[in-house]
Amino acid sequence: MGRFVNPDNSAFQAALNSRIYVDKTGMIEYMNRVLETTDAYICNSRPRRFGKSYAANMLAAYYSKGADSEKMFSDLSIGKTQDFKKYLNKYDVIHIDVQWFLANCEDKNKVVQFITKSVLDELREIYPECLVLQDGSLSDALSRVKNQTGQKFVIIIDEWDVLIRDEAQNQAIQENYINFLRGLFKGTEPTKYIALAYLTGILPIKKMKTQSALNNFDEFTMLSAGNMAPYVGFTESEVKMLAKKYHQNYEKVKRWYDGYLLNGQQIYNPRAVVGVMLNGEFKSYWSETAPYETIVPLINMGFDGLKSAVIEMLSGDEVKVNTATFKNDTVNIQNRDEVLTYMIHLGYLGYDQNRRSAFVPNEEIRQELTLAVREIVV
């Protein structure tokens, strides 16, 4: 087992050890259905505090050859499926947390090289006969391994969009990263060595340049969650069960933390629900990881109708939003609708896909937005 290639299952074990664990392994059942098909390229975006890393760690624990996870999963929902053992710990898994690499790279301009070298070093230890050369691209290495051994890979990239968001002004980093993604996932050759590609982050695939590198991915977002909806946050039935177990007023929990309408389902902020169940305190858990100041610059951009739209939603109304105008580009935002769409992806607004309208999802977010608007008014 390695750090990035064939990791163990300790990260997911930490989730299982938590005081509150909600079984989301049904997501694995979906992945098993699309495994080694043209639908096996998935980008699943969601806000902070909505379990992105948890899901990535779960998939790595299930598929990784570096883990023995039968006991871990056998009593969970995936353990009751017909194909449970068929794919369990059967794949070489490459698990990349881009945020970690960015934080630990001495020169952020070389983060792609850092990722490539770190993964290649471990691959050479596993497949020395296939990877004799000391240089080359990661995509070429995976192609060589598949050609000589028949082994396909599961590639999981957590915080895939951090370089798109945090380094949006650095064109050199963006170009380097986009070329890295294109080499891994685009063209005929990757279909030979990829069994499953799973990307997760906050933003959907950036239109324009990044789209050309990843246009073969199925996207599941806060605008259109599709089959991923039950796994984005906690469902209504799950929260009712927790409220009963922890003796909390369900209707109050619903008012504070419900409101994300995804594929017809009411979805709750999991971080907040866990917080209120364990602490018994109804408050904004949102601000503990994403203070309201982060959206003040967005609302303060001054686009026509933007501030009035936010105030209107705070009063309980919905606002029509043209989400198609947002290019997933956080630097070149052009109008009111792009700001509101970005806020939907960040989780500060809910979205009704059928009505094509945005709204304030719950009391927790209402408090955060109220503070943001007051900051702007002052």
ROPA-35726 format. One record per residue (C-alpha): residue in one letter; x, y, z. Coordinates in steps of 0.001 Angstrom, whole numbers. Layout:
N
('A'; (X; Y; Z))
...
//
This chain:
378
('M'; (0; 0; 0))
('G'; (1100; 3577; -557))
('R'; (77; 7105; 260))
('F'; (-1356; 7908; -3163))
('V'; (-1372; 4552; -4979))
('N'; (-3361; 1740; -3389))
('P'; (-3952; 3519; -64))
('D'; (-5231; 1660; 2983))
('N'; (-8720; 2224; 4384))
('S'; (-7762; 4174; 7511))
('A'; (-9247; 7476; 6295))
('F'; (-12673; 5921; 5839))
('Q'; (-12286; 3997; 9101))
('A'; (-12036; 7358; 10848))
('A'; (-15485; 8219; 9464))
('L'; (-16876; 4906; 10709))
('N'; (-15374; 5599; 14134))
('S'; (-17191; 8922; 14403))
('R'; (-19968; 9344; 16947))
('I'; (-22439; 9828; 14114))
('Y'; (-22076; 7837; 10907))
('V'; (-24747; 7797; 8196))
('D'; (-24414; 5015; 5640))
('K'; (-23858; 6451; 2156))
('T'; (-22362; 3327; 579))
('G'; (-25280; 3163; -1827))
('M'; (-23124; 5519; -3852))
('I'; (-20692; 2638; -4413))
('E'; (-23517; 579; -5905))
('Y'; (-23981; 3271; -8552))
('M'; (-20237; 3323; -9257))
('N'; (-20219; -448; -9674))
('R'; (-22951; -153; -12298))
('V'; (-20915; 2240; -14439))
('L'; (-17494; 693; -13764))
('E'; (-15471; 82; -16941))
('T'; (-18115; 1731; -19147))
('T'; (-18230; 5030; -20990))
('D'; (-20237; 6387; -18012))
('A'; (-17366; 5773; -15596))
('Y'; (-16160; 9382; -15756))
('I'; (-17877; 11301; -12960))
('C'; (-17507; 14828; -11599))
('N'; (-19507; 15273; -8392))
('S'; (-19415; 18849; -7067))
('R'; (-20869; 20063; -3778))
('P'; (-20243; 22807; -1168))
('R'; (-17824; 22679; 1721))
('R'; (-19016; 20677; 4746))
('F'; (-21017; 18352; 2485))
('G'; (-18756; 15289; 2695))
('K'; (-16626; 15505; -456))
('S'; (-13549; 13946; 1137))
('Y'; (-15658; 11415; 3008))
('A'; (-17041; 10078; -288))
('A'; (-13605; 10042; -1915))
('N'; (-12143; 8139; 1050))
('M'; (-15036; 5664; 946))
('L'; (-14454; 4868; -2731))
('A'; (-10722; 4468; -2182))
('A'; (-11308; 2098; 747))
('Y'; (-13681; -21; -1308))
('Y'; (-11697; -348; -4533))
('S'; (-8074; -173; -3347))
('K'; (-5857; -3239; -3595))
('G'; (-3938; -1783; -680))
('A'; (-6817; -2419; 1731))
('D'; (-8721; -5374; 3131))
('S'; (-12150; -3840; 3539))
('E'; (-14614; -6737; 3535))
('K'; (-15316; -6531; 7249))
('M'; (-15573; -2735; 7066))
('F'; (-18314; -2759; 4407))
('S'; (-20097; -6063; 4984))
('D'; (-22691; -4662; 7427))
('L'; (-23332; -1523; 5363))
('S'; (-25809; -1216; 2500))
('I'; (-23221; -2020; -183))
('G'; (-22454; -5277; 1633))
('K'; (-25969; -6496; 881))
('T'; (-25646; -6093; -2896))
('Q'; (-25019; -8928; -5322))
('D'; (-21761; -7482; -6683))
('F'; (-20309; -6481; -3309))
('K'; (-17270; -8796; -3433))
('K'; (-16869; -8707; -7203))
('Y'; (-15138; -5318; -7148))
('L'; (-14053; -5124; -3501))
('N'; (-10318; -4246; -3264))
('K'; (-9752; -5388; -6833))
('Y'; (-8276; -2235; -8404))
('D'; (-5128; -174; -8367))
('V'; (-6427; 3085; -6928))
('I'; (-4771; 6464; -7374))
('H'; (-6117; 8903; -4788))
('I'; (-5026; 12526; -5220))
('D'; (-6015; 15339; -2853))
('V'; (-5051; 18448; -4821))
('Q'; (-5487; 20698; -1780))
('W'; (-2923; 18634; 139))
('F'; (-435; 18761; -2722))
('L'; (-887; 22511; -3085))
('A'; (-369; 23081; 645))
('N'; (2762; 20907; 741))
('C'; (4419; 22095; -2451))
('E'; (7256; 24562; -1852))
('D'; (6675; 26178; -5240))
('K'; (2975; 26257; -6148))
('N'; (3954; 26714; -9797))
('K'; (5265; 23155; -9688))
('V'; (2304; 21479; -8001))
('V'; (1500; 19370; -11078))
('Q'; (5082; 18145; -11224))
('F'; (4853; 17363; -7487))
('I'; (1705; 15291; -8016))
('T'; (3181; 13486; -11011))
('K'; (6463; 12607; -9297))
('S'; (4770; 11470; -6074))
('V'; (2411; 9103; -7873))
('L'; (5022; 7850; -10356))
('D'; (7471; 7013; -7568))
('E'; (4909; 4708; -5980))
('L'; (3857; 3197; -9302))
('R'; (7479; 2293; -10074))
('E'; (7710; 416; -6785))
('I'; (4626; -1612; -7702))
('Y'; (5418; -2125; -11387))
('P'; (9237; -1842; -11766))
('E'; (9255; -4035; -14866))
('C'; (6778; -1733; -16651))
('L'; (8214; 1611; -15603))
('V'; (11946; 1523; -16123))
('L'; (12347; 5151; -17204))
('Q'; (12735; 7759; -14490))
('D'; (10717; 10428; -16271))
('G'; (7569; 10647; -18356))
('S'; (3932; 11534; -17809))
('L'; (1511; 9854; -15431))
('S'; (-868; 9053; -18270))
('D'; (1911; 7301; -20212))
('A'; (2820; 5259; -17117))
('L'; (-776; 4099; -16648))
('S'; (-975; 3184; -20319))
('R'; (2224; 1123; -20060))
('V'; (1030; -734; -16965))
('K'; (-2312; -1562; -18574))
('N'; (-615; -2693; -21789))
('Q'; (1768; -5056; -20010))
('T'; (-388; -6329; -17131))
('G'; (-4012; -5762; -18165))
('Q'; (-4580; -3867; -14912))
('K'; (-7013; -937; -15003))
('F'; (-7055; 1962; -12546))
('V'; (-9570; 3791; -10385))
('I'; (-8544; 7465; -10261))
('I'; (-9995; 9623; -7493))
('I'; (-9210; 13337; -7375))
('D'; (-10407; 15229; -4316))
('E'; (-10632; 19047; -4430))
('W'; (-10067; 18732; -8165))
('D'; (-10988; 22389; -8715))
('V'; (-8769; 24023; -6087))
('L'; (-6297; 25217; -8720))
('I'; (-9187; 26537; -10805))
('R'; (-10540; 28483; -7808))
('D'; (-7494; 29497; -5762))
('E'; (-5080; 30062; -8640))
('A'; (-7556; 31534; -11087))
('Q'; (-5245; 34471; -11804))
('N'; (-2205; 32289; -12490))
('Q'; (-2467; 31299; -16138))
('A'; (709; 29187; -16072))
('I'; (-587; 26964; -13250))
('Q'; (-3984; 26679; -14915))
('E'; (-2538; 25683; -18284))
('N'; (-224; 23133; -16682))
('Y'; (-3052; 21612; -14682))
('I'; (-5464; 21506; -17619))
('N'; (-2857; 19728; -19737))
('F'; (-2355; 17252; -16875))
('L'; (-6092; 16512; -16761))
('R'; (-6298; 16273; -20540))
('G'; (-3468; 13750; -20627))
('L'; (-5106; 11616; -17922))
('F'; (-8667; 11574; -19197))
('K'; (-8989; 12660; -22817))
('G'; (-8796; 10499; -25915))
('T'; (-8915; 6804; -26705))
('E'; (-5953; 5653; -24623))
('P'; (-7435; 6590; -21202))
('T'; (-10497; 4434; -21936))
('K'; (-8113; 1482; -21964))
('Y'; (-6565; 2073; -18530))
('I'; (-9364; 3771; -16562))
('A'; (-12007; 1655; -14819))
('L'; (-13439; 4637; -12945))
('A'; (-12559; 8326; -12728))
('Y'; (-14150; 10241; -9862))
('L'; (-13556; 13970; -9418))
('T'; (-15027; 15962; -6553))
('G'; (-14814; 19633; -5651))
('I'; (-16960; 22733; -5232))
('L'; (-17201; 23908; -8821))
('P'; (-18476; 21965; -11807))
('I'; (-16165; 21550; -14777))
('K'; (-15014; 24954; -15948))
('K'; (-16404; 25799; -19334))
('M'; (-14013; 26784; -22095))
('K'; (-10493; 25416; -21467))
('T'; (-11139; 22860; -18734))
('Q'; (-14243; 21631; -20510))
('S'; (-12093; 20618; -23460))
('A'; (-10072; 18435; -21089))
('L'; (-13052; 16902; -19283))
('N'; (-16040; 16970; -21620))
('N'; (-16348; 13183; -21383))
('F'; (-17388; 13447; -17706))
('D'; (-20927; 13149; -16372))
('E'; (-21562; 16073; -14021))
('F'; (-23590; 16000; -10823))
('T'; (-23948; 19462; -9276))
('M'; (-26036; 21580; -6904))
('L'; (-27967; 22640; -9994))
('S'; (-28578; 19108; -11226))
('A'; (-27609; 16363; -8767))
('G'; (-29254; 13455; -10576))
('N'; (-28506; 10035; -9110))
('M'; (-26041; 11550; -6638))
('A'; (-28718; 13566; -4815))
('P'; (-29151; 11184; -1825))
('Y'; (-25381; 11147; -1295))
('V'; (-24755; 14909; -1349))
('G'; (-26072; 15446; 2172))
('F'; (-28445; 13881; 4679))
('T'; (-31912; 12949; 3435))
('E'; (-35133; 13687; 5282))
('S'; (-35543; 10119; 6526))
('E'; (-31955; 10047; 7781))
('V'; (-32422; 13299; 9717))
('K'; (-35703; 12093; 11219))
('M'; (-33906; 8977; 12441))
('L'; (-31095; 11051; 13975))
('A'; (-33506; 13511; 15593))
('K'; (-35344; 10646; 17266))
('K'; (-32124; 9007; 18452))
('Y'; (-30627; 12229; 19840))
('H'; (-33905; 13633; 21201))
('Q'; (-33981; 16736; 19037))
('N'; (-37043; 18545; 17718))
('Y'; (-37209; 17422; 14101))
('E'; (-39276; 20378; 12874))
('K'; (-36727; 22769; 14358))
('V'; (-33858; 20843; 12757))
('K'; (-35704; 21055; 9453))
('R'; (-36206; 24807; 9732))
('W'; (-32560; 25407; 10528))
('Y'; (-30724; 23031; 8207))
('D'; (-33022; 21701; 5463))
('G'; (-33788; 23325; 2130))
('Y'; (-31425; 22003; -533))
('L'; (-33795; 20674; -3168))
('L'; (-31908; 18122; -5247))
('N'; (-33662; 15925; -7781))
('G'; (-36917; 16246; -5858))
('Q'; (-35362; 15389; -2507))
('Q'; (-34930; 17602; 543))
('I'; (-31242; 17495; 1454))
('Y'; (-29747; 18715; 4723))
('N'; (-26318; 20154; 5496))
('P'; (-24624; 17107; 7104))
('R'; (-22030; 19099; 9060))
('A'; (-24727; 21194; 10708))
('V'; (-27005; 18240; 11458))
('V'; (-24178; 16360; 13150))
('G'; (-23335; 19485; 15121))
('V'; (-26835; 20033; 16479))
('M'; (-27304; 16350; 17291))
('L'; (-24096; 16168; 19325))
('N'; (-24168; 19636; 20879))
('G'; (-27885; 20299; 21112))
('E'; (-27302; 23889; 20069))
('F'; (-29166; 25445; 17159))
('K'; (-26774; 27894; 15549))
('S'; (-24887; 28494; 12325))
('Y'; (-22254; 25784; 12070))
('W'; (-21569; 27156; 8605))
('S'; (-19464; 30046; 9895))
('E'; (-17049; 27676; 11630))
('T'; (-15545; 26710; 8268))
('A'; (-16793; 29391; 5847))
('P'; (-17448; 32767; 7492))
('Y'; (-19936; 35089; 5828))
('E'; (-17121; 37455; 4840))
('T'; (-16334; 35094; 1966))
('I'; (-19486; 36155; 99))
('V'; (-19419; 39863; 956))
('P'; (-17190; 40639; -2064))
('L'; (-19587; 38705; -4300))
('I'; (-22708; 40563; -3173))
('N'; (-20767; 43823; -3216))
('M'; (-19901; 43536; -6916))
('G'; (-22648; 46007; -7652))
('F'; (-24344; 44290; -10584))
('D'; (-27835; 45563; -11334))
('G'; (-30425; 43815; -9205))
('L'; (-27947; 41715; -7195))
('K'; (-28374; 43196; -3714))
('S'; (-32123; 43547; -4155))
('A'; (-32320; 39873; -5227))
('V'; (-30517; 38766; -2058))
('I'; (-32767; 40938; 121))
('E'; (-35823; 39586; -1702))
('M'; (-34748; 36002; -984))
('L'; (-34083; 36883; 2658))
('S'; (-37718; 37967; 2867))
('G'; (-38769; 34464; 1797))
('D'; (-39247; 34892; -1934))
('E'; (-37643; 32992; -4802))
('V'; (-35665; 34701; -7557))
('K'; (-35392; 33491; -11146))
('V'; (-31788; 32739; -12148))
('N'; (-30269; 32033; -15543))
('T'; (-27595; 29568; -14428))
('A'; (-26341; 29006; -17979))
('T'; (-24427; 32291; -18014))
('F'; (-21945; 31211; -15314))
('K'; (-18798; 29746; -16879))
('N'; (-17466; 28370; -13566))
('D'; (-14911; 31145; -13754))
('T'; (-14630; 32966; -10428))
('V'; (-12427; 35762; -11808))
('N'; (-14457; 37001; -14768))
('I'; (-17951; 37158; -13275))
('Q'; (-20079; 39395; -15481))
('N'; (-23571; 39809; -14030))
('R'; (-26106; 39188; -11281))
('D'; (-27034; 35691; -12436))
('E'; (-23417; 34536; -12424))
('V'; (-22989; 35673; -8822))
('L'; (-26194; 33932; -7746))
('T'; (-25212; 30733; -9583))
('Y'; (-21814; 30759; -7876))
('M'; (-23592; 31173; -4511))
('I'; (-25710; 28110; -5325))
('H'; (-22578; 26050; -5909))
('L'; (-21107; 27383; -2663))
('G'; (-24251; 26317; -794))
('Y'; (-25374; 29825; 198))
('L'; (-28514; 29458; -1908))
('G'; (-30831; 26592; -2740))
('Y'; (-32020; 25977; -6287))
('D'; (-35269; 24646; -7697))
('Q'; (-34347; 22974; -10978))
('N'; (-37933; 22885; -12249))
('R'; (-38752; 26508; -11438))
('R'; (-35217; 27676; -12264))
('S'; (-35194; 29836; -9197))
('A'; (-32917; 30425; -6213))
('F'; (-33926; 30835; -2578))
('V'; (-32506; 30958; 939))
('P'; (-32622; 27304; 2007))
('N'; (-32824; 27534; 5802))
('E'; (-32338; 29560; 8977))
('E'; (-28621; 28802; 9187))
('I'; (-27973; 30367; 5783))
('R'; (-30448; 33167; 6464))
('Q'; (-28319; 34270; 9412))
('E'; (-25121; 34145; 7343))
('L'; (-26622; 36158; 4482))
('T'; (-28161; 38673; 6863))
('L'; (-24740; 39339; 8364))
('A'; (-23265; 39684; 4875))
('V'; (-25908; 42187; 3785))
('R'; (-25437; 44233; 6961))
('E'; (-21702; 44327; 6266))
('I'; (-22384; 45703; 2807))
('V'; (-24911; 48275; 4012))
('V'; (-22465; 49556; 6606))
//
